Amino acid sequence: MALDLKRVEYYNITVDGHAGEGSKLLAAVAGFGVNLLAFRTVAAEGVRTRFSLFPDDGLKLRVGAEKTGLYMEGPYAALLLKGYDDEAGALADIYGKLSQAGVGVYESSGIANIKGGYGVVLYLPQEDCEKVVAVLKS
């Protein structure tokens, strides 16, 4: 199982409104000069949207948010996994190894690409990141 692993941090930001406010947030992040490695949005209470942003440079995001008065929660720990062989059972192998090592994943999401690979985001307790990297590289 060929995997690239990248330790990343992410931040949660909740905005009032839906599509229009979300586009403003993403434009602001781009204005800070921040490239996003991944992102997630979910509906929050009322007419609010919660964004999880995975910046390539957390410091740039924090500085930009501070300058504009944008409130963020985090940083939190995550791992980005890039698999090269999208075959039946690839995720079962990953989660089997994590289960055997006693690692709990808060949340995860993934996507397959048209070239046969896949990507997975694992939301983890900070203290388990190194353990997960060791387990998945073995």
Long-range contacts (C-beta under 8 A, 24 or more apart in sequence): 1-83, 1-85, 1-90, 1-93, 1-94, 2-83, 2-84, 2-85, 3-81, 3-82, 3-83, 3-84, 3-94, 3-136, 3-137, 4-81, 4-82, 5-79, 5-80, 5-81, 5-133, 5-136, 5-137, 6-37, 6-79, 6-80, 6-82, 7-77, 7-78, 7-79, 7-129, 7-133, 8-37, 8-38, 8-54, 8-77, 8-78, 8-79, 8-80, 9-54, 9-55, 9-58, 9-74, 9-75, 9-76, 9-77, 9-78, 10-38, 10-52, 10-53, 10-54, 10-55, 10-74, 10-75, 10-76, 10-78, 10-123, 11-52, 11-53, 11-55, 11-58, 11-61, 11-62, 11-65, 11-72, 11-73, 11-74, 11-75, 11-76, 12-50, 12-51, 12-52, 12-53, 12-72, 12-73, 12-74, 12-76, 13-50, 13-51, 13-53, 13-65, 13-70, 13-71, 13-72, 13-73, 14-44, 14-48, 14-49, 14-50, 14-51, 15-48, 15-49, 15-51, 16-47, 16-48, 17-47, 17-48, 17-49, 18-43, 18-47, 18-49, 21-49, 22-49, 22-51, 25-51, 25-70, 28-64, 28-68, 28-70, 29-53, 29-55, 29-61, 29-64, 31-64, 32-60, 32-61, 32-63, 32-64, 32-65, 33-57, 33-60, 33-64, 34-60, 34-61, 34-64, 37-80, 38-80, 38-119, 38-121, 40-109, 40-121, 54-78, 54-80, 54-121, 76-123, 76-126, 77-123, 77-124, 77-125, 77-126, 77-128, 77-129, 78-121, 78-122, 78-123, 78-124, 79-121, 79-122, 79-124, 79-129, 79-132, 79-133, 80-119, 80-120, 80-121, 81-119, 81-120, 81-121, 81-122, 81-136, 82-117, 82-118, 82-119, 83-117, 83-118, 83-119, 83-120, 84-116, 84-117, 85-116, 85-117, 86-112, 86-113, 86-116, 86-117, 86-118, 90-118, 91-118, 91-120, 94-120, 94-136, 97-135, 97-136, 97-138, 98-132, 98-135, 98-136, 101-131, 101-132, 101-135, 103-128, 103-131, 103-132, 103-135, 104-128
